Amino acid sequence: MSSTVFFGSARQARLEAKETLPAKLDLIIERLGLRERVKDETVAIKMHTGNNMSYSTIHPVFVRRVVQAVKDGGGKPFVVDVNWDAAGAELRGYASETIGCPVYPAAGPDEKYFYDHARTYKSIKNFRVAGLIQDSSFMVNFSHIKGHPSCSFGGAFKNIALGCMAGETRSAMHDVMHYDQYWFPEKCPEPVDRQRMIESCPFSALVEDKHHPGQLHLHMEQCNQCGRCLKVAPAGSLKIDAVNFHSFQEAAATAADVVMSTFAPGKVTNLALATHMTPVCDCFGFTSMPVLPDAGVFGSDDIVAIDQAVLDVTGKSRLIEENLPTVMEVHTREGHPFRWLHGPLKDPYVVVAYGEKLGMGSRDYELVDVLPVEKVERSAMQYIAAH
């Protein structure tokens, strides 16, 4: 069954406020019926407030409009993020005076407020949902679109899969990338061969395992699957396999499913802002140049459909290679531009495929433009009068 995804393009025909992205977000909020749905609800607005010197996260202007809509509808809104980001959110503009509501750490200031949910995925046996998420009766999942070194793409799934979990679960989700064996030490007994493999990687992705001397450890986040290490590795000693990279995405889909299971049907909606899309996650604590052109703002009750639509729309854009950090390289030009950036085995569409398989939504969607960009005849440009 097809789902609906509302969309507002970053482009505009006229230099008028009503055609800008915050105004298009207002139209999406109306189409989602947010005000009518939140009366007397405790509404967690899950977003990424970034940390340190990041400035490409969702601008407070957008957050304020969502908060105000919830208040207009009679809901009680608050913003949540992980503890170390929430603690300094006001330094990046997310103060109650600017956005209209408080910012809280989702699992408490010490990450000790959570609810356990037994669900097995590889090495993970239990998912710890942040207490303020499960205590809420409604959630607005407001994601900022960007690249991500673990899976190439951060959108609606990643925003709640990691951001709504306590720290122990977040760590376990990253560790699951090492569940399937990729290093076979018996095939590489010589230290000189291991050193040659380590030196072959320009990204320092392959290192000696600090817990098991004489063995190698692959930092999946830094690996772009270029294959340099395989060219010098003894036969059969190392595998660069899709299963390790895809494990993180399946864990993310599973975690998001657990989070959403704590809400009654119809009590979660999703928004996504695809502007200033950087190579890596907002949690890195800095902002680099955008690597994709601004696409716009999206909204849907279907988490699978919104990430699928975001990927389809941004997938038509060109990767702005001149903006890439010089430490990064492109060695595939197939699939989504985020895949070009992070490697062929980090396919951003994998997470939505897992989400659909779990019954969380549909990859089949209708994209509804809330304010299509018109082709207008030449007209006078408006200006602000001096008096």
DRENDRENBA-315580 format. One record per atom (N, C-alpha, C): x, y, z; residue in one letter. Coordinates in steps of 0.1 Angstrom, whole numbers, plus 5000, padded with zeros to 4 digits. Layout:
# residues N
XYZA/...
//
This chain:
# residues 387
500849885000M/500050005000M/500950125000M/500650224991S/501450344990S/501150445002S/502250505006S/502150605017S/502350745011S/501950845018T/502050985014T/503251045021T/504051115013V/505151195018V/504951335013V/504851435022F/504651575018F/506051635017F/506151725007F/507551775003F/507451925000F/508451995005G/508552135001G/509952164996G/510052204983S/511352224977S/512152334983S/513452324983A/514352434987A/514252554977A/513852524965R/513852634955R/512552714957R/512552834952Q/511352914952Q/511353004939Q/510153044935A/509953114923A/510153264926A/509653314937R/509653454941R/510453474954R/510953594955L/511653634968L/510553674978L/509853574983E/508753604992E/508853505004E/508453545015A/508553465027A/507753335026A/506553345019K/505653235019K/506153125010K/507253145003E/507853034994E/509152985000E/509453025012T/510752975019T/510452845026T/511552775030L/511352645037L/510552645050L/510752745059P/509952745071P/508452755068P/508052835057A/506652845053A/506152715048A/507052645040K/506652515035K/506552405046K/507352425056L/507252335068L/505852355074L/505452475075D/504052505081D/502952435073D/503152435060L/502152365051L/502152215053L/503352155055I/503452015058I/502851985072I/503152065082I/502452045095I/500952045094I/500452135085E/498952135083E/498452005077E/499251965067R/498751845059R/498851715068R/499851715077L/499951605087L/498851615098L/498251725099G/497251735109G/497851735123G/499051785125L/499751775137L/498951845149L/498451965147R/497752035157R/496551955162R/495851895153E/494651825157E/494951695165E/496151645164R/496551515169R/497251515183R/497551635187V/498451645199V/497751695212V/496451715211K/495751775223K/495951685235K/496451745246D/496651685259D/497751575258D/498551575247E/499651475246E/500951535251E/501751455257T/503151485260T/503951455248T/504551565242V/505151545228V/506651555229V/507351445226A/508751455225A/509151485211A/509951595209I/510451625196I/511851575195I/512051465189K/513451405188K/514151475177K/515251545180M/516051595169M/517551595174M/518451625165H/519851635169H/520251775171H/520651815183T/521051945186T/522551965183T/523251865179G/524651875176G/525451895189G/526751925187N/527551955199N/528752035195N/529452095204N/530652175202N/530352285192N/531052275180M/530952385171M/530052355158M/529152265160S/528352235148S/527252335146S/526952375134Y/525952475131Y/525052445119Y/525152315114S/524352275103S/523152195107S/522952185120T/521752115125T/520452195122T/519352145125I/518052215122I/518052345129I/517852445121H/517852585126H/516752605136H/516952685147P/515852705156P/514552765150P/514652835139V/513452885133V/512552775129V/513052665124F/512152545121F/511652475133F/512552465143V/512152395156V/510952475162V/511052605163R/510052695169R/508752675162R/508652655149R/507452635142R/506752505146R/507552405148V/506952275152V/506452285167V/507252345175V/506952365189V/505652445190V/505552555183Q/504352635183Q/503052565179Q/503252475168A/502152405163A/501652305174A/502552245181V/502152155192V/501452225203V/501952345206K/501252425217K/499952475212K/499852515199D/498552555194D/497452445195D/497952325193G/497052205194G/496752155208G/497352225218G/497052175232G/498052075237G/499152055230G/500151955234G/501152015243G/501951935250K/503051975259K/504351935253K/505052025245P/506251975238P/507551995246P/508451915243F/509851935247F/510751865237F/512051915236V/512951855226V/513851765234V/514251645228V/515151555234V/516251525225V/517451495231D/518651445224D/519451365234D/520551315230V/521451235239V/522051335249V/522451285260N/522851375272N/523851475269N/524951435262W/526051535260W/525751645250W/524751615241D/524351715232D/523251815238D/522351755246A/521351835252A/521951925263A/523051885269A/523651965280A/524152095275A/524552105262G/525052235257G/524252295246G/522952245244A/522152285233A/521952435232A/521852505243E/521652645243E/522752725236E/523952665236L/525052725230L/524952735215L/524052645209R/523852645195R/522452695191R/521852765200G/520552835197G/519352765202G/519452645208Y/518352565212Y/517952595227Y/517652725230A/517252755243A/515752775243A/515152755255S/513652765256S/513152905251S/513953005253E/513553135248E/513453145233E/514253065226T/514253075211T/513352975205T/513352845210I/512552745204I/511152725211I/510952785223G/509652775229G/509452665238G/510452575241C/510252465250C/511652425255C/511652345266P/512952305271P/513552195263P/514852175265V/515652065259V/516051965270V/515751845269Y/516151745279Y/516951635274Y/517851575282P/518551445278P/517551335278P/517451265267A/516451155266A/516451045276A/517751005280A/517850905290A/518350955303A/518151085306G/518651145318G/520051195317G/520451285326P/521851345325P/522951245326P/522651125332D/523751025334D/523450895326D/522450905316E/522150795308E/521650675315E/521050695327K/520650585335K/519050565336K/518350655328Y/516950645328Y/516450585315Y/516050455316F/515650385304F/514750265307F/514150215297Y/513350095298Y/513949985290Y/514049865295D/514649745288D/513549685279D/513949645267H/513149575258H/513949455252H/513449335256A/514149215251A/513949195236A/514949205228R/514849185214R/516249145209R/516449035203T/517748985199T/518049015185T/519249075183Y/519849095170Y/521349075171Y/521748955166K/523148925166K/523648935181K/524649015184S/525249025197S/524349105207S/523349175202I/522449255210I/521249165215I/521049165228K/519949085234K/518849175240K/519249305241N/518349395249N/518449535243N/517349605241F/517449745236F/516849835247F/517649935251R/517350025262R/516750155257R/515450165257V/514750285252V/514850395262V/515250515258A/515350635267A/514050655274A/514150685287G/512950705296G/512050815291G/512550925287L/511751035283L/510951015270L/511550925262I/510850885250I/509650795253I/509950685261Q/508850595264Q/507750655273Q/508150755281D/507150825289D/506250915281D/506650955269S/505951045261S/504750975255S/503751045251S/502550985245S/502551015230S/503351105225F/503451135211F/504851175208F/505351145196M/506651185192M/506751245178M/507451355177V/507751415163V/509251385161V/509451295151N/510851255147N/511351355137N/512151455141F/512551565132F/514051545130F/514351495118S/515751455115S/516351565105S/517651585107H/518451655098H/519251555089H/519051575076I/519651475067I/521151505065I/522051405065K/523451425063K/524051285060K/525351285057G/526051165055G/526351095069G/526850975068H/527150905081H/528250795078H/529350795086P/530450705083P/530050555085P/529050525093S/528750385095S/527850325084S/526950405078C/525950355069C/525750445057C/526550555056S/526550655045S/525450765047S/524350735054F/523250825054F/522550825068F/522250955073G/521550965085G/520251035083G/519150975085G/517851035083G/516850995095G/515650975091A/514650945101A/514950825110A/515350715103F/515650595111F/516750615121F/517850675116K/519050685125K/518750785136K/517850885134N/517550985144N/516950925156N/516050825154I/515450765166I/516150635170I/516750565161A/517350435164A/518550455174A/519350555172L/520450585182L/520050685192L/519350795187G/519050905196G/518050875207G/517250765205C/516250735215C/516650615223C/517950575222M/518450465230M/519450515241M/519550445252A/520650475262A/521950435256A/523050495262G/524350475257G/524850335254G/524550245264E/524950105262E/524450045249E/523150075246T/522650015234T/523250085221T/523450215222R/524150285210R/525450215207R/526250195218S/527550125216S/527449985210S/526449915215A/526249775210A/525849775196A/525049875191M/524649885177M/525849905168M/526849985173H/528050005165H/528949875165H/528949815177D/529749685178D/529249575170D/527949575166V/527449465159V/528049455145V/528749555140M/529349545127M/530549455128M/530949415140H/532049315141H/531649175145H/530349155145Y/529749025149Y/530248915139Y/530148945126D/530448845116D/531948855113D/532648745114Q/534148735113Q/534648785100Q/535648875101Y/536248925088Y/537748915089Y/538348885100W/539748865102W/540048725106W/540948655099F/541248515101F/542748505104F/543148515116P/544548535120P/545448415116P/544848295115E/545648175111E/546148185097E/545548275089K/545948295075K/547048405074K/547348465085C/548348575085C/549248575098C/550048475099P/550848465112P/552048555112P/552448615101E/553648695101E/553348845104E/554048895114P/553949035118P/554149135106P/555149105098V/555449185087V/554249205077V/553549095075D/552349095066D/551249185072D/551049175086R/550049255092R/550449405092R/551749435093Q/552149575093Q/551949625079Q/552249545069R/552049595055R/550549625052R/549649545058M/548249565056M/547849695063M/548349715075I/548049845083I/548449965075I/549749955070E/550250075063E/549650095049E/548949995044S/548350015031S/547050095031S/546450115043C/545250195045C/545550345047C/545150435038P/545450575040P/544450635050P/543450565055F/542450615064F/542550565078F/543650495081S/543850435094S/542650345099S/542050285089A/540850205093A/541250065098A/542450015094L/542949885098L/544049905108L/543849855120V/544849875131V/545049735138V/546049735147E/546249615155E/545149615166E/544549505169D/543549485179D/544149505192D/543649615200K/544249645213K/543949535223K/542849465221H/542449355230H/543149225227H/543549205214H/544149075210H/545349105202H/546549125208P/547749145201P/548049035191P/548549085179G/548748985168G/547548975159G/546449035162Q/545249035154Q/544949175149Q/544149185138L/543849315133L/542349345135L/542149475136H/540749525139H/540449625128H/539249615122L/538849715111L/537849815117L/538249945116H/537250045120H/536350065108H/535150015110M/534150015098M/533850155094M/533750245104E/533350385100E/534350445091E/535650425093Q/536650485085Q/536850415071Q/536450295070C/536650205058C/535750245047C/536250285036N/535450305024N/535550195013N/536050085018Q/536149965010Q/536949974997Q/537950054998C/538850084986C/539549954981C/539849864991G/540449734987G/542049734987G/542649844991R/544049854992R/544649745001R/544049725012C/544449625022C/544449485016C/543349455008L/543249325002L/544349284992L/544849394986K/545949364976K/547249314983K/547449354996V/548649305002V/548449195013V/547149165015A/546849065026A/547048925021A/547648835029P/547748695025P/546348645022P/546248555013A/544948505008A/544148445019A/542848495020G/541948445030G/542048505044G/542948595046S/543148645059S/542148765063S/541648825053L/540748945056L/539648945046L/538448975051K/537248985042K/536649135044K/536449195033I/535649325034I/534249285028I/533349265037D/532049195033D/530849295036D/529849285028A/528649375030A/527949345043A/528049215048V/527349175060V/527749265072V/528949295073N/529449375084N/528849515084N/528849575072F/528349715071F/526849715072F/526149615066H/524749615066H/524149585080H/524949515089S/524549485102S/524149605110S/524849715108F/524549835116F/523149885111F/522849875098Q/521649935093Q/520449845098Q/520649715098E/519549625103E/519349645118E/520449675126A/520349705140A/519549835142A/519849935133A/519150065134A/517650045131A/517349965121A/515949945118A/515249875129A/515949775135T/515349705147T/515149795159T/516149885161A/516049975173A/514850075170A/514750125158A/513650215155A/512350145157A/512250025153D/511049945155D/510649935170D/511649905178V/511449895193V/510950035198V/511550145194V/511150275199V/509750305195V/509350275182M/508050305178M/506950215184M/507450095189S/506450005196S/505950065209S/506650165214T/506250225227T/505250325226T/504850355213F/503750455210F/502550385205F/501350435208A/500150385202A/500150425187A/499350345179P/499250375165P/498850515162P/499450585153G/499150715149G/499750825158G/500550785168K/501150875177K/502650915174K/503050885162V/504450925157V/504250985143V/504951095141T/505051155128T/506451195126T/506851205113N/508251225109N/508451355100N/509451435104L/509851545096L/511251535092L/511751585081A/513151575077A/513551695070A/514651755074L/515151875067L/516451845060L/516451855047A/517551815038A/518251945033A/518952015042T/519752135039T/521152115046T/522052185040H/523452185045H/523852035049H/523751945039M/524051805041M/525551785041M/526151745052T/527551735054T/527951585053T/529251555052P/529751415049P/529451325061P/529451375074V/529351295085V/528251345095V/528051265105C/526951295115C/527151425122C/526051485126D/526051605134D/526751595147D/526851465152C/527451445165C/528951465165C/529551485154F/531051495153F/531551635160F/530551725162G/530951845169G/531551955160G/531351945147F/531752055138F/530952045126F/530952145118T/530252155105T/531252175094T/531152085084S/532052105072S/531152155060S/531752175049M/530952225037M/529952125033M/528852175027P/527752075022P/528251995010P/527851875010V/528351784999V/527151754989V/525951794992L/524851784983L/524051924983L/523451964972P/522652084972P/521452064981P/521052174987D/519852174995D/518652114987D/517952024994A/516751954987A/515452014991A/515252025005G/513952075010G/513552015023G/512252015025V/511751965038V/510651865035V/510651755043F/509751645040F/508951615053F/507751545051G/506951505063G/506151385059G/506051285068S/505151175066S/504951095079S/503851025080D/503650935092D/504350805090D/504850785078D/505550655075D/507050675075D/507750615084I/509250635086I/509950575074I/509450465069V/510050405057V/509950495045V/508750535043A/508450625031A/509250755031A/509450815043I/510050945043I/511550925040I/512250825045D/513650805042D/513850765028D/512850685023Q/512950645009Q/512850765000Q/511850855003A/511650974995A/512851064995A/513451085007V/514551175009V/515751115000V/515950985001L/517050924993L/516750944978L/515550924974D/515250934960D/515451074955D/515051174963V/515151314958V/516651354958V/517351334969T/518751374970T/519551284961T/519151164958G/519951084949G/520051134934G/519151224931K/519151294918K/520151404917K/520751444929S/521651554930S/523051514927S/523951604924R/525351574922R/526051584935R/527051504937L/527951514948L/528851634945L/528951724955I/529751844953I/531151814957I/531851754948E/533151694951E/534251794955E/534051924950E/535052024954E/534852064968E/533752024975N/533552054989N/534051944998N/534451834993L/534851725001L/536051755009L/536151705022P/537451715029P/538451645022P/539651685022T/540751625013T/541051485018T/540651445030V/540951315036V/540051215029V/538951255023M/537951165017M/538251145002M/537751034997E/537951004982E/536750934977E/536550954964V/535450884957V/536050774948V/535550654950H/536050544941H/534950454936H/533750504938T/532650444931T/531650554927T/531050544915R/530150644911R/528850574907R/528450474914E/527150404912E/526350424925E/525050434922G/524050454933G/523950594939G/523550604951H/523350734957H/524650804960H/524650934959P/525951014961P/526550984975P/525750954985F/526350924998F/527150794997F/526650704989R/527450574986R/528750604979R/528750704970W/530050744964W/531050784975W/530450854985L/531350914995L/531850815005L/531050725009H/531450635020H/531750485016H/531550455003G/531950324998G/530750244993G/531050154984P/529950074977P/529149984986P/529749944998L/529049855007L/528149925017L/528250055017K/527450145026K/526350205017K/525450115014D/524250155006D/523150215015D/522850345013P/521850405022P/520450345021P/520150275010Y/518750225009Y/518550095017Y/519650045023V/519549915030V/518649935042V/518750045050V/517950055062V/516450065059V/516050125048V/514650125045V/514149995041V/514949915034A/514549775030A/514349695043A/515249705053Y/515049635065Y/513849685073Y/513549815072G/512449875079G/511149825073G/511049815060E/509849765053E/509649615057E/510749535057K/510749395060K/510149375074K/510449465084L/509949465097L/508449505098L/507849555087G/506549595087G/506349735092G/507349815092M/507249955097M/506650055088M/506550015075G/506050115065G/506250055051G/506150145041S/506250105027S/507250195020S/507950125011R/508950205002R/508150264990R/506950214989D/506050274978D/505350394983D/505550514977Y/505050634983Y/504550724972Y/503750824975E/503350934967E/503951064972E/504751134964L/505351254969L/504451374965L/503951444975V/503051544973V/503751684976V/503951764966D/504651894968D/503551994973D/503852044985V/502852134991V/502852274985V/503852314978L/503952444971L/504852434959L/504352374948P/505252354936P/505852484932P/507152474928V/507852594923V/507252624909V/506752744908E/506152794895E/507252844886E/506952834873K/507652904863K/506953034860K/507553144864V/506853274863V/507453364853V/506653454848E/507253554839E/508053654846E/508953724839R/509753824846R/508853924853R/509253954865S/508554054873S/509454134882S/508954244887A/509854324895A/510254254908A/511454274912M/511854214925M/511454304936M/510854234947Q/510454314958Q/511654354966Q/511454464974Y/512554514982Y/511954564995Y/512854585005I/512454635018I/512554795017I/511554865019A/511655005019A/512455065030A/513155175028A/513955235038A/513255295050A/511955335047H/511155395057H/509855315060H/
//
